[in-house]
Amino acid sequence: MTAAAAVLADATRPRRALQEVDWGLLLLFEGLFVVMRGVEQAGLPHAVVAGVAGPLATGTAEALARMGAAVTLLSQAVSNVPAVMLFLPTMQSLPAPAAGTLWLGLAAFSTLAGKLTVIGSVANVIVFETARREGVEVGFFEYLKVGAPLTLGTLLIAWGVLAVR
């Protein structure tokens, strides 16, 4: 709300400023957070994380690998920020010895996993929507040809660095 007031206050023509707002993107963000809040209130985050990642409390290299795979899959289903939101309750209940490495893993994997596909991160959606308005179209599979090897390679490197930590 404050940002909107600042934009309008600084604009010599408020109508022009409002026309520049990407309303579809704002609606996407709102929808993501509303859905994730519903998932949270339904008590599903623990079930989703346990079902996709399995037990993480050990903090082993295997637990890190499962977390990396789970974050990557969930990022493609709901985008990387909501995927992190699903992990928060589980992460907050981890024992101290495993928590440090797994928190770093969550940060690294969610950042990298978002680059796998166009829809894996809202940042990607913003870039490709802006490019489309400028007349540049990049298809899902065209992006995937670059995104998949880059993402999988960097996820593997991140896992390796964290596993020997």
C-alpha positions in Angstrom: 0.0 0.0 0.0 2.8 2.4 0.9 4.6 1.6 -2.4 1.4 2.4 -4.3 1.1 5.7 -2.5 4.8 6.6 -3.2 4.3 5.8 -6.9 1.2 7.9 -7.1 2.7 10.8 -5.1 5.7 10.9 -7.3 3.8 10.6 -10.6 2.9 13.8 -12.4 0.1 11.8 -14.0 -1.3 9.1 -11.6 -3.4 7.5 -14.3 -0.2 6.9 -16.3 1.5 5.4 -13.2 -1.4 3.0 -12.7 -1.3 1.9 -16.3 2.3 0.8 -15.8 1.4 -1.6 -13.0 1.4 -5.2 -14.0 -2.0 -6.1 -12.5 -1.8 -9.8 -13.7 1.5 -10.2 -11.9 0.1 -8.7 -8.7 -2.9 -11.0 -9.0 -0.5 -14.0 -9.4 1.4 -13.0 -6.3 -1.8 -12.6 -4.3 -3.2 -15.9 -5.5 0.0 -17.7 -4.6 0.1 -16.3 -1.1 -3.7 -16.9 -0.5 -3.3 -20.5 -1.6 -0.2 -21.1 0.5 -2.0 -19.6 3.5 -4.8 -22.0 3.0 -2.4 -24.9 2.7 -0.7 -23.8 5.9 -4.0 -23.5 7.8 -5.0 -26.9 6.6 -1.9 -28.3 8.3 -0.5 -29.6 5.0 3.1 -28.3 4.9 4.5 -31.1 7.1 2.6 -33.7 5.1 3.7 -32.3 1.8 7.3 -32.0 2.8 7.4 -35.4 4.5 5.7 -37.0 1.5 8.0 -35.4 -1.0 11.3 -35.1 0.9 11.0 -37.7 3.5 12.7 -37.4 6.9 15.2 -34.5 7.1 16.2 -34.5 10.8 19.4 -36.5 10.2 20.9 -33.7 8.1 22.9 -36.3 6.1 24.0 -36.0 2.5 21.0 -38.2 1.6 18.6 -35.9 3.5 20.1 -33.0 1.6 19.7 -34.8 -1.7 16.0 -35.5 -0.9 15.5 -31.9 0.1 17.1 -30.7 -3.1 14.8 -32.9 -5.2 11.7 -32.0 -3.2 12.4 -28.2 -3.5 13.0 -28.6 -7.2 9.8 -30.5 -7.8 7.7 -28.2 -5.6 9.3 -25.1 -7.2 8.0 -26.3 -10.5 4.5 -26.9 -9.1 4.0 -23.7 -7.0 7.1 -21.6 -7.7 10.2 -21.4 -5.5 9.0 -18.8 -2.9 5.8 -20.8 -2.0 7.9 -24.0 -2.0 10.1 -22.4 0.7 6.9 -21.5 2.6 5.9 -25.2 2.6 9.3 -26.1 4.2 9.3 -23.5 7.0 7.3 -25.5 9.6 9.5 -28.6 9.1 12.7 -26.5 9.1 11.7 -24.8 12.3 11.3 -28.2 14.1 14.7 -29.6 13.1 17.3 -30.5 15.7 20.2 -28.1 16.0 22.9 -30.3 14.5 21.1 -30.8 11.2 19.4 -27.4 11.0 22.3 -25.2 9.9 23.2 -27.3 6.8 19.6 -27.9 5.9 18.7 -24.1 6.1 21.6 -23.4 3.8 20.4 -26.2 1.5 16.9 -24.8 1.5 18.2 -21.3 0.5 20.5 -22.7 -2.2 18.2 -25.3 -3.7 15.2 -23.0 -3.8 17.2 -20.3 -5.5 18.7 -22.7 -8.1 15.5 -24.8 -8.6 13.6 -21.8 -9.7 15.7 -21.6 -12.8 14.7 -25.0 -14.2 11.6 -23.9 -16.0 10.0 -20.6 -16.9 7.4 -21.2 -14.2 9.8 -22.3 -11.5 10.3 -18.7 -10.2 8.1 -15.6 -10.4 11.3 -13.7 -11.4 11.3 -15.8 -14.5 7.7 -15.0 -15.2 8.4 -11.3 -14.8 11.3 -11.5 -17.2 9.5 -13.5 -19.9 6.3 -11.4 -19.6 8.4 -8.2 -20.1 10.3 -9.8 -23.0 7.0 -10.8 -24.6 5.7 -7.2 -24.4 8.9 -6.2 -26.2 8.3 -8.7 -28.9 10.6 -11.4 -27.7 9.0 -14.8 -27.3 10.8 -17.7 -25.6 9.0 -21.0 -25.5 8.8 -23.4 -22.5 10.9 -26.1 -24.1 13.3 -23.6 -25.7 14.0 -22.3 -22.1 14.1 -25.8 -20.7 17.0 -26.7 -23.1 19.1 -24.2 -21.2 17.4 -24.2 -17.8 17.6 -28.0 -17.2 21.3 -28.6 -17.6 22.2 -25.3 -15.9 19.9 -26.0 -13.0 20.7 -29.6 -12.5 24.5 -28.9 -12.7 24.3 -26.1 -10.1 22.0 -28.1 -7.8 24.6 -30.9 -7.9 27.4 -28.5 -7.1 25.5 -27.0 -4.2 24.6 -30.4 -2.9 28.3 -31.4 -3.1 29.5 -28.3 -1.3 26.9 -28.7 1.5 27.3 -32.5 1.8 31.0 -32.1 2.7 30.4 -29.2 5.1 
